[in-house]
Amino acid sequence: MVATPTDTDRLSRQAFDFIDEDYLHGLLDSAVDATEVREILAKSLSKTALAVEETAKLVNANEPDL
């Protein structure tokens, strides 16, 4: 869900804060599946761009074997 910009979100006359912080924090709070992390790592090694959701899963991977 993308928030509608308001005057309080205005960074300048032409720019608005477009980052959905609640969404990003939700991604960072999600559970990590080892199989999925390995698949994302394989995708990244093939030089394929990762989605924000995939990057968040890598950031959350704190198991030593991952």
Secondary structure, DSSP 8 states (H G I E B T S, - for coil): ------GGGBSSSS-B----HHHHHHHHTS---HHHHHHHHHHHHTT----HHHHHHHHH---TT-
